Amino acid sequence: MLKKKVLVYDGKSTKSLLVERRMIGLKVGEFIFTRRVGVTHKKKVINKKGKKK
């Protein structure tokens, strides 16, 4: 199974994974990311009348 591509279902979609030497002995699902990367939002700066920034 070394250097072979396998398809892994992550609960939503199927993703291909290339099996490497460091993966042997571990669960295949550990190498599939299921979480989305969060987007950081900047705070809006509200300027009030009469005050300078």
N, C-alpha and C positions, 0 to 999 in steps of 0.2 A: 504493500500500500504506500510505500515511500515514493514521493514525487508524483503522486496521482492527484487528480482533481476529483473532489467529491462535492455533492450538492447537499447543503444543510438548510433545513427549514427553521427559521427563527421565530415562528409564531405568526408572521405576517407575510413574509415572502421567502423565496428560495435564493440562497446565495452560494456561489461556488467558492471552494476553499482548496488551496494547494497544500497537501500534507507534507510537512517538513520533519526533520529529525527531532527538533525540540518539542514537537507535539506528541511524540510517542509516549504512551502511558498516561495521558491526560484525556479528559473528555473533549470531544470535538466542539461542543457548544461554547467552551470557554474562549474560543477565538473568534466568535461572531458577536459583533456589537449590536445590542437590541435597543439601546437608549439613543435618543436623538440629542444632538449637541444643542445646548440652550443658547439663545440669542440674548446678549446683554443690551439693554436699552439705556440710552443716556437720559438723564433727568433734564426736563425742560426748565430753562431759567426764565422766570417771569419778571420783567422789569416793571416796577411800580412808578407812577408819576412822581416826579420830584426827587427821586433817588438815582444816583449814578451807580453804575456797575462797578 
